[in-house]
Amino acid sequence: MKTLTELITPLLKVMPSPVPRRQQRLRGQHALADGIKYVMPVNSDDSPVLMAAFPINKKAAAAILPGPELRPFSLGGKGLLVVTVVNYRSTDIGKYIEYSLAIAITHGLGPAPPLLPLLFQKTFKLGQFVVDLPVSTEISVKGGKGIWGMPKHQANLDFVVTDSTVSAQYDKDGKLGCYIEIDRPDPLGIPLKLAASNYCAFRNMLWKSDIYFEATGDIAFGAQAKARLILGDAPGVAPLKNLEPEAKPIFTAWLPTAHGVLDDHYEAWFLTAPTEAGAAGLRGGEMLDSVVNLGQGQEWLAPPDRSRVPGAAANTPGGTR
């Protein structure tokens, strides 16, 4: 009898690409956005990705979402903390690691019913609100925050692959930010074509951007998913500690190589509150002055200190990719 993977793999292979036709029409066009050179589309190649999602306190998650229109996605009465680390090996702005710590959300006037947003993503505007987004290079901060409103900042990052695990660590100013390690799922080689919406707070506005990934990956759910998440004392992860993330992940994923396209179309809305004082107290992200003096440096900071995490896989030249 065929396994579920064997049954769905042929269907996944024939699914259309999630990349919009506009991005395909732009291929080969040149752009100079905020002084950064791009050859369209804004894409990446040969980019390993690790992912893990952990149940969190839904009420605590709602408390840190800005404005009245974002609501935590609900799964079994819990919210979800989504950890995604991408080792971008080939982009228009050079190599860098991006370390996303986000809350799964829906965007709308009212709460969405449980589970349905997984089936009707566009209807319920399923996405993730990015709480913290450290990256390796200055130019990635300048582009990601200045153009797309992402809460990027430069930090000490790594991405370590062994025969049995994939892990990534983030340090900031001598403090541990986050350590994530997953056991590599069984090598299923599932073809994936994914679209994801990122919501971010910047300049007291809510910004939405879309990214599209195509890859062949390995995924584990439930009891088969194994991961270790450690949140440190760096300021960027402070809001996440109140979410009480559970130790057991909902799923883990390892994409050894992925091709991604970041849409150059994005949207932004004012963050609002019933009163002036309430608007002033919103978690509206940093202001424009946080990007105006940034340059286009592609130098990385020193790797994070893995001795901060007991039992962390060694960060060696042979293990870091």
C-alpha positions in Angstrom: 0.0 0.0 0.0 1.3 3.4 -0.9 2.2 5.9 1.9 0.5 9.3 2.1 3.7 10.9 0.9 3.8 8.6 -2.2 0.2 9.5 -3.0 0.5 13.3 -2.7 4.0 13.8 -4.2 2.8 13.5 -7.9 0.0 16.0 -7.1 2.5 18.4 -5.6 4.8 18.2 -8.5 2.1 19.4 -11.0 1.0 22.4 -8.8 1.6 25.7 -10.5 4.3 28.0 -9.3 3.2 30.5 -6.7 5.2 33.3 -8.2 2.9 35.9 -9.7 2.9 36.5 -13.4 4.1 40.1 -12.9 7.3 38.9 -11.2 7.9 36.5 -14.2 7.3 39.4 -16.7 9.8 41.5 -14.8 12.6 39.0 -15.2 15.8 40.6 -16.4 14.6 44.2 -15.6 16.8 46.4 -13.5 15.9 48.4 -10.4 17.7 50.8 -8.1 15.6 50.9 -4.9 16.9 53.2 -2.2 20.3 53.0 -3.9 20.4 49.1 -3.9 20.8 47.4 -7.3 18.4 44.6 -8.1 18.0 42.5 -11.2 14.3 41.4 -11.2 12.8 39.5 -9.7 14.2 39.9 -6.2 15.2 36.3 -5.9 17.5 33.9 -4.1 19.0 30.5 -5.1 20.6 27.6 -3.4 19.2 28.7 0.0 18.9 26.0 2.8 16.0 26.6 5.1 15.1 25.2 8.6 11.6 25.7 10.1 9.9 24.8 13.3 6.6 25.8 14.9 5.8 25.7 18.6 2.5 26.1 20.4 2.2 29.3 22.5 -0.2 31.1 24.8 -2.7 32.6 22.4 -3.8 35.3 24.8 -0.2 36.4 25.4 0.4 36.4 21.6 -2.6 38.7 21.1 -1.3 41.1 23.6 1.9 41.8 21.6 0.3 42.2 18.2 0.0 45.8 17.1 -3.3 47.4 16.1 -6.8 45.9 16.1 -6.7 43.8 12.8 -4.1 41.1 13.6 -5.2 38.1 15.5 -3.3 34.9 16.5 -4.0 31.9 14.3 -5.6 29.2 16.5 -4.7 25.6 16.6 -6.1 23.5 19.4 -6.7 26.6 21.5 -3.0 27.6 21.1 -1.2 30.1 19.0 1.9 29.3 17.0 5.5 30.6 17.2 7.1 30.1 13.8 10.9 30.0 13.6 12.4 30.2 10.1 16.1 30.5 9.4 17.3 30.9 5.8 20.9 30.7 4.7 20.8 32.9 1.6 23.8 31.8 -0.5 23.1 33.7 -3.7 21.2 37.1 -3.9 21.6 40.5 -5.5 22.9 41.8 -2.1 25.3 39.0 -1.3 25.2 36.1 1.1 23.5 36.4 4.5 21.5 34.5 7.1 18.0 35.7 8.0 16.6 34.5 11.4 12.8 35.0 11.6 10.9 34.7 14.9 7.2 35.2 14.2 3.6 34.6 15.4 1.2 32.9 13.0 -1.8 35.4 12.4 -4.8 36.2 10.4 -5.5 39.7 9.2 -9.1 41.0 9.4 -11.8 42.7 11.4 -12.7 39.6 13.4 -11.2 36.3 14.6 -10.9 33.5 12.1 -12.3 30.1 12.9 -9.8 27.4 13.9 -8.1 25.4 11.1 -10.0 27.0 8.2 -7.3 29.5 7.4 -5.0 26.6 6.5 -7.4 25.7 3.7 -8.5 29.2 2.7 -5.3 31.3 3.2 -6.3 34.2 1.0 -9.8 34.4 2.4 -8.6 34.7 6.0 -5.3 36.4 5.1 -3.2 33.9 6.9 0.4 35.0 7.5 2.9 35.7 10.2 3.7 38.8 12.3 7.5 39.1 12.5 8.5 40.0 16.0 12.3 39.8 15.5 14.4 39.5 12.4 18.2 39.5 12.8 20.3 39.2 9.7 24.0 39.0 8.9 24.7 42.1 6.9 24.1 45.9 6.9 22.8 45.9 3.3 20.1 43.3 4.3 19.0 45.6 7.1 18.9 48.6 4.8 16.9 46.9 2.1 14.6 44.8 4.3 13.7 47.5 6.7 13.9 50.6 4.5 12.0 49.1 1.5 9.7 46.4 2.9 9.3 47.6 6.5 10.8 44.4 8.1 12.3 44.7 11.6 15.8 43.7 10.5 18.9 44.4 12.5 22.5 43.1 12.2 23.5 40.3 14.7 25.9 37.4 15.1 24.4 34.5 13.3 25.2 31.0 12.1 23.7 28.0 10.4 25.1 24.6 11.1 24.2 21.4 9.3 25.3 17.9 10.6 24.2 14.4 9.5 21.5 14.4 12.1 20.6 18.0 13.0 20.2 21.5 11.6 20.7 24.4 14.0 21.1 28.1 14.0 22.1 30.6 16.8 21.6 34.3 17.1 23.6 36.5 19.5 23.3 40.3 20.0 25.8 42.5 21.8 27.3 39.6 23.7 23.9 38.1 24.7 22.1 35.0 23.4 19.1 35.8 21.3 17.8 32.4 20.2 19.0 28.9 19.6 17.0 26.5 17.4 17.9 23.0 16.6 15.8 20.4 14.8 16.4 16.7 14.2 16.5 16.2 10.5 13.3 14.6 9.4 13.2 11.5 7.4 14.4 12.2 3.8 11.0 12.4 2.1 11.9 14.7 -0.7 8.5 16.4 -0.8 8.2 19.0 -3.6 7.0 22.3 -2.1 5.7 25.4 -3.7 4.8 27.9 -1.0 3.6 31.5 -0.7 3.9 33.3 2.6 2.8 36.7 3.8 4.9 38.6 6.4 3.4 41.4 8.5 5.7 43.8 10.2 5.5 47.0 12.2 7.7 49.9 11.1 7.1 53.7 11.5 3.9 53.0 13.4 2.5 51.3 10.3 1.7 47.7 9.5 3.5 46.4 6.4 2.7 43.3 4.4 5.1 41.6 2.0 4.9 38.3 0.2 7.6 35.7 -0.5 7.4 32.6 -2.6 9.5 29.4 -2.2 10.0 26.4 -4.4 12.0 23.5 -2.9 12.2 19.8 -2.2 12.1 19.3 1.5 11.7 16.9 4.4 8.9 17.5 6.9 8.0 15.9 10.3 4.7 16.4 12.2 3.6 15.6 15.7 5.5 12.9 17.4 8.0 12.6 14.6 9.0 16.3 14.9 11.8 17.0 17.3 13.4 20.3 18.1 15.0 22.4 20.8 14.2 26.1 21.2 16.1 28.3 23.7 15.3 32.0 24.0 18.0 34.2 25.5 18.3 37.6 27.0 18.8 39.8 23.9 16.3 42.6 23.8 14.7 41.5 20.5 13.4 38.2 22.0 12.0 39.7 25.3 8.4 39.8 24.0 8.6 36.2 23.0 9.3 34.9 26.5 5.8 35.9 27.6 4.4 33.5 25.0 5.3 30.4 27.0 6.4 28.4 24.0 6.0 24.7 24.5 9.0 22.3 24.2 7.4 20.0 21.6 7.0 21.4 18.1 4.0 21.0 15.9 6.2 20.4 12.9 9.7 20.8 11.7 11.0 21.2 8.1 14.4 21.0 6.4 14.8 22.3 2.9 18.3 21.6 1.8 18.1 24.0 -1.1 15.3 26.4 -2.0 14.6 29.1 -4.6 12.8 32.1 -3.4 11.2 35.3 -4.8 10.4 38.3 -2.7 7.6 40.3 -4.3 8.5 44.0 -5.0 4.8 44.8 -4.3 3.9 45.5 -0.7 1.2 47.1 1.3 1.1 49.3 4.4 -1.6 50.6 6.7 -1.6 53.0 9.6 -1.7 51.3 13.0 -4.7 52.8 14.9 -6.2 52.8 18.4 -9.4 54.3 19.9 -7.5 57.2 21.6 -4.4 59.3 20.9 -2.7 57.9 24.0 -3.5 54.4 22.8 -1.9 55.1 19.4 1.2 56.5 21.0 1.5 53.3 23.0 1.3 50.8 20.1 4.2 48.6 19.3 4.8 50.4 16.1 8.4 49.4 15.4 11.4 51.7 14.8 11.2 55.0 12.9 12.7 56.2 9.6 15.8 57.5 11.3 16.9 53.9 12.0 17.7 53.3 8.3 18.6 56.7 6.8 22.3 56.4 7.6 22.8 52.7 6.8 25.3 51.7 4.1 25.6 48.7 1.9 28.1 46.6 3.8 28.1 42.9 3.2 30.5 42.0 6.0 29.3 39.6 8.7 29.9 40.0 12.4 31.7 37.2 14.2 29.9 33.9 14.7 27.7 33.6 17.8 29.3 31.9 20.9 27.9 28.4 20.9 29.3 27.8 24.4 26.3 29.8 25.7 24.1 26.8 24.8 24.8 23.4 26.5 25.0 20.6 24.0 24.9 22.9 20.9 26.3 21.4 17.7 29.8 22.7 17.1 30.2 25.7 14.8 33.1 24.4 12.7 34.1 25.3 9.1 33.0 21.8 8.0 29.6 22.1 9.7 28.6 25.7 8.9 27.0 26.2 5.5 
